[in-house]
Amino acid sequence: MSTKMTIIATKGTLDWAYPPFILGSTAAALDFDVTIFFTFYGLTLLRKKITAQVSPLGNPAMPMKMPMGPKWFRNITWNIPNFVQSLVPGYEALATTLMKKTISNVGVASVGELRELCQEAGVKMLACQMTVDLFGFEQSDFIDGIEFVGASTYLDVASDAQINLFT
């Protein structure tokens, strides 16, 4: 009998897109039976096109001294308070571009690649039907191979799992 693990993915920003896919693909590689339940903003990670951005606002733990972007750009210190970031037009787009460049520079897979890896490894991906309805999405907006379920389905799976995580 393999270890069963579930993950609830509730956030759709770029930085929060990584944990469910990294944990899910790693656990599947270790022969865990993995199910990820995507709800609220996490549901957007199952759309055909992932549009996740970094949101430094409201994320005081984001290291603004992180070496982001191209190598020539890494010596710049980004010590910008959150309230100032909210006033700078296009700041989230800039932060997202720099983070994606950093991810690429250090050889970390993209969110899309990790999602594909999860699919290939047999990770079950459950989309919250209530959230689909709430946000006015159509099932055709999402990738193939996922199930549209209610919370009770997730709870049934989670009640049988040894590991339940919330991201």
C-alpha positions in Angstrom: 0.0 0.0 0.0 1.5 3.3 -1.0 1.4 6.5 1.0 -1.4 8.8 0.1 -1.0 12.6 0.1 -3.3 15.4 -0.7 -2.6 19.1 -1.3 -5.0 22.0 -1.3 -3.8 24.7 -3.7 -5.6 28.0 -3.0 -3.2 30.7 -4.4 -2.5 31.5 -8.0 0.5 33.8 -7.9 3.8 32.7 -9.4 5.5 32.1 -6.1 2.6 30.1 -4.7 2.2 28.1 -7.9 5.5 26.2 -7.2 4.7 24.4 -3.9 1.8 22.2 -5.0 3.5 21.1 -8.2 7.0 20.6 -6.6 5.6 18.7 -3.7 3.1 16.7 -5.9 5.7 15.7 -8.5 8.3 14.8 -5.9 5.8 12.7 -3.9 4.7 10.9 -7.1 8.3 10.2 -7.9 8.5 8.5 -4.5 5.5 6.4 -5.4 3.0 8.3 -3.3 -0.6 8.4 -4.4 -1.0 12.2 -4.8 -4.1 14.3 -5.2 -4.1 18.1 -5.6 -7.4 20.0 -5.0 -7.3 23.4 -6.7 -9.7 26.0 -5.3 -10.3 29.7 -5.4 -7.2 31.5 -6.9 -5.3 28.2 -7.1 -7.8 27.1 -9.7 -6.2 29.4 -12.2 -3.1 27.1 -12.2 -5.2 24.6 -14.1 -6.2 26.9 -16.9 -4.8 26.2 -20.4 -2.5 29.2 -20.2 -0.9 29.9 -16.8 -0.8 33.7 -16.3 0.5 33.7 -12.7 2.5 36.8 -11.6 4.6 37.6 -8.6 2.8 39.8 -6.2 5.3 41.5 -3.8 2.4 43.5 -2.4 1.2 42.0 0.9 4.3 39.7 0.9 6.7 41.3 3.3 8.8 38.2 3.4 9.7 38.6 -0.3 13.5 39.2 -0.2 13.9 42.4 -2.2 17.7 41.9 -2.0 17.3 38.6 -4.0 19.6 38.4 -7.0 16.8 38.6 -9.6 17.0 39.0 -13.3 19.9 38.8 -15.7 23.4 38.4 -14.2 24.4 42.0 -14.9 21.3 43.2 -13.0 21.9 41.1 -9.9 24.0 43.6 -8.0 21.2 46.1 -7.7 19.6 46.1 -4.2 15.8 46.1 -4.3 14.9 47.5 -1.0 11.5 49.0 -1.8 8.8 49.0 0.9 5.4 47.4 0.0 3.5 50.7 0.1 5.8 52.2 -2.5 5.5 49.2 -4.7 1.8 49.7 -4.9 2.3 53.2 -6.3 4.7 52.1 -9.1 2.8 51.2 -12.3 3.8 47.9 -13.8 5.8 46.8 -10.7 4.1 43.4 -10.6 4.9 42.8 -14.3 8.6 43.8 -13.7 8.9 41.6 -10.6 7.3 38.7 -12.6 9.7 39.1 -15.5 12.7 39.3 -13.1 11.6 36.3 -11.2 11.0 34.2 -14.3 14.5 35.2 -15.5 16.0 34.1 -12.2 14.1 30.8 -12.3 15.5 30.2 -15.7 19.0 31.3 -14.7 19.2 28.7 -11.9 17.7 25.9 -13.9 14.4 25.6 -12.0 11.5 24.2 -14.2 8.7 26.6 -15.1 5.3 26.2 -13.5 3.9 24.8 -16.8 6.7 22.2 -16.9 6.1 21.1 -13.3 2.4 20.8 -14.1 3.1 18.6 -17.0 5.5 16.5 -14.9 2.7 16.0 -12.3 0.3 14.9 -15.1 2.9 12.5 -16.5 3.5 11.1 -13.0 -0.2 10.4 -12.4 -0.9 13.1 -9.9 -4.7 13.5 -9.7 -5.7 17.1 -10.2 -9.1 18.1 -8.9 -10.7 21.4 -9.9 -13.3 22.8 -7.4 -16.5 23.0 -9.4 -18.0 25.6 -7.0 -15.0 27.9 -7.8 -15.4 27.3 -11.5 -19.0 28.4 -11.2 -18.2 31.3 -8.8 -15.6 32.8 -11.2 -17.7 32.1 -14.3 -15.2 29.8 -15.9 -16.1 27.0 -18.3 -14.7 23.5 -18.1 -13.2 24.1 -21.6 -11.0 26.8 -20.1 -8.9 24.2 -18.4 -6.3 21.6 -19.3 -7.3 18.0 -20.2 -7.0 15.3 -17.6 -8.5 17.0 -14.6 -11.7 16.2 -12.7 -14.3 18.8 -11.6 -15.5 17.9 -8.1 -17.0 19.4 -5.0 -15.3 19.7 -1.6 -16.9 16.5 -0.4 -15.0 14.5 -3.0 -11.7 16.1 -1.8 -12.6 15.4 1.8 -13.3 11.8 1.0 -9.8 11.4 -0.6 -8.2 13.4 2.3 -9.8 11.3 5.0 -7.9 8.3 3.6 -4.6 10.1 3.2 -1.6 9.9 5.6 -0.4 13.4 4.5 -2.6 16.4 3.9 -1.0 19.8 3.0 -2.4 23.3 2.5 -0.6 25.7 0.2 
